[in-house]
Amino acid sequence: MRPAMKILTLNRATTLALICLASAASLPTLASAPAHDAAPAAATKWTPGTLRNALAALPKGNAEAGKKVHDTLFCASCHGPTGVAPTQNWPHLAGQKAAYTAKMMLDYQDKRRLEGKRAELMHDIAVMMSPQQIADVAAFYEVQAAPTGDGTPRPQANAAPKDVPATTLVRRGDKTRLITPCASCHGVVGQGGKLEASALAGQNPLYFVRTMLDFQGGARHNDSVKGMSSFAKNLSRSEIEALATYYADLPVTRGVR
């Protein structure tokens, strides 16, 4: 088989990884970039203190430089030109808090987050990035407008009799199950909070559901104080789907930009 034909047989994830690796090798600024200095051989779990210190140690991000990192590493192939993913398989990053994006890249880099093939691909990309590049690309996504009308289908949740409405979970939580209000960490309009509290407004609902189920089942466990793991564990599948739709539509219903 000719080499060109062999390339066509590669799956999408492998192809993207090869593209990113080839691109990084061709540019001195990326090829010579040191790995994250604090990356241990076997990454220890975050505590609120160590996470705060790690994020504070990152250099100040520059959104314009982050656009160049985004373009050089072909991030748009999964996350779109401005951080709005073109398919349901990847999260939207537009409008995401810089601290959250930076933490995710550190988690991918050190294998704190490695719940599946998508995470493995992100690890291969993250290990090529310097702290400055992580800070820059995080700054780039933060200044992009949250997605509106992204075209992704919303889950058709069939509420169970004991389900609590999404608006109630967001604003008041559920004391009977020790579920705190989503807004207490993620903001009243899904704008995100401190450290690892992500922005949720406009998020791809399929990704939202998958993430919550990963936390619920233990496949993902990179939350520093197990807040999301504890929260997700007490939700029904239909409540998760209702929350996914609520946040996906939030930029339109609440005027978030």
Secondary structure as UniProt FT lines:
FT   HELIX           3..8
FT   HELIX           12..26
FT   HELIX           28..31
FT   TURN            37..38
FT   HELIX           48..57
FT   HELIX           63..72
FT   TURN            73..75
FT   HELIX           76..79
FT   TURN            81..82
FT   TURN            88..89
FT   TURN            94..95
FT   HELIX           98..109
FT   TURN            110..111
FT   HELIX           117..126
FT   TURN            127..128
FT   HELIX           131..142
FT   TURN            161..162
FT   HELIX           166..171
FT   HELIX           175..177
FT   HELIX           183..186
FT   TURN            188..189
FT   TURN            195..196
FT   TURN            201..202
FT   HELIX           205..217
FT   TURN            224..225
FT   HELIX           227..233
FT   HELIX           237..248
FT   HELIX           250..253
//
